[in-house]
Amino acid sequence: MQELQKKYGIWTAAAMVIGITIGSGVFFKADDVLAASGGSLPIAMFAWFIGGSIMVVTAFVFARIATRIEKVNGVVDYFEEAYGWRAGYLVAWFMTFIYYPTLVAVLAWVSANYTTGLLGFEHGVWFISVIYLVFFFLLNCYSPVLAGKWQVSATVIKLIPLALVAVVGLIIGLSNGQTISSFTNAARTISSGGGLAVATLATAFAYEGWIIATSINAELKDAKRTLPKALFFGSTAVVIIYMLYYLGISGVLSNEQVLAAGNDAPVQVISLIFGRMGGTLLTVFVIISCLGTLNGLIMGASRGMFAIASRGLGPKADFFGALDPTTNSTKNSAILGFALSAFWLLVWYGNFAGWFGKFMDISELPIAFLYMIYISLYVWVMKKFTDLGPISRFLAPLLAGAGSLYIIWGAIQKDMFIHFFMLTVAILIAGLPFMGRNKNHILQSSQS
């Protein structure tokens, strides 16, 4: 099996953690969190804090695991090490066919939404979604190094609008009393929004993505030192940035105005402060931010089937495990990633077209399922990592497990949870016939 080159350093890893996590979610989930909180800003802020705390403690546990295991695809490697190659295979199948492509589809749509808003188009969001999908898959296929550089650049750029909203909004809000008013006066337009658990689940999308940094584990220089630092410090930085950003919005817009503005709340904040030109410029930054996240997700999606094939498993392992000799990219695996992302984009379109009767939220439900999977890793850490202190071995995994259960509880209350659960099970069952292929290859690889 061909090997990936060590082409990424600490900055790319950190940029993936911060850049993938900070993206569209913080912009288009702000009103959803407030709505789920019943229009109450204190509850919404608490939901952002809980969601962030869950992410940080989860990243801390994974950072401890990452110091010990360095193979092809972080999270899959961890399950393989903990419970054998069959467990690793099923997790890789879930990540490849559900987790990566669902989030890629949603991010392509969100990026297209802001693009059509900037250009003043009433239609064309789905067409632009497909264009973004094609372009960034091609970028990762034919120039993975350039894709990595774009990840770092987009991460720096996307911090600009967040910093502007956070700093300027907070200053204005404290000076004119709007921040205090937002905290004390709940929106009257919503009587009940689902509660704290549902609000926390909404923040999970905004906080999700850091785990995808483990997908370039085999391509990181000194991965056992680089990845843990990127996971922990990157996730902590994200929580601080989000809380300040949300406070900035509350300093300019009332809770009712945030709900009315929806996805355009950050643009309205800058427009009110700096005028229409400022709002337009911010929209450009938001689009770059979303595209940076989309690129990071596609970096993971492009390596999904490769992670399976590199173990000698899955359909046509030799084909999907091959690397492009010119670019050292997982091109064949990326082709499947593109096809799956296109399928889930069609499912996302079906939500808005009314195909299902209710809304199957593929922006949140796959994340809840991933947190469900994480719980078994926490058990493994507590059982096997005997050399760790009590905080790293027991307290952190227990807290992370409690956070996972809380997010799962929020997901159960969502529309079409059962439907998505059944679809997930069906997709996993569809992968079982390929599990036994090249088993000897896998056993030999695990011993080498």
ABEGO torsion letter per residue (X at the ends): XBBBBBABBAAAAAAAAAAAABBAAAAAAAAAAAAAAGGBAAAAAAAAAAAAAAAAAAAAAAAAAAAABBBABAAAAAAAAAAEAAAAAAAAAAAAAAAAAAAAAAAAAAAAAAAAAAAGBABGAAAAAAAAAAAAAAAAAABAAAAAAAAAAAAAAAAAAAAAAAAAAAAAAAAAGAAAAAAABBBAABABAGEAAAAAAAAAAAABGAAAAAAAAAABBGAAAAAAAAAAAAAAAAAAAAAAAAAAAAAABBAAAAAAAEAAAAAAAAAAAAEAAAAAAAAAAAAAAAAAAAAAAAAAAAAAAAAAAAAGBEBGAAAAABBBAAAGBBAAAAAAAAAAAAAAAAAAAAAAAGAAGBBBBAAAAAAAAAAAAAAAAAAAAAAABAABBAAAAAAAAAAAAAAAAAAAAAAAABBGAAAAAAAAAAAAAAAAAAAABGAAAAAAAAAX
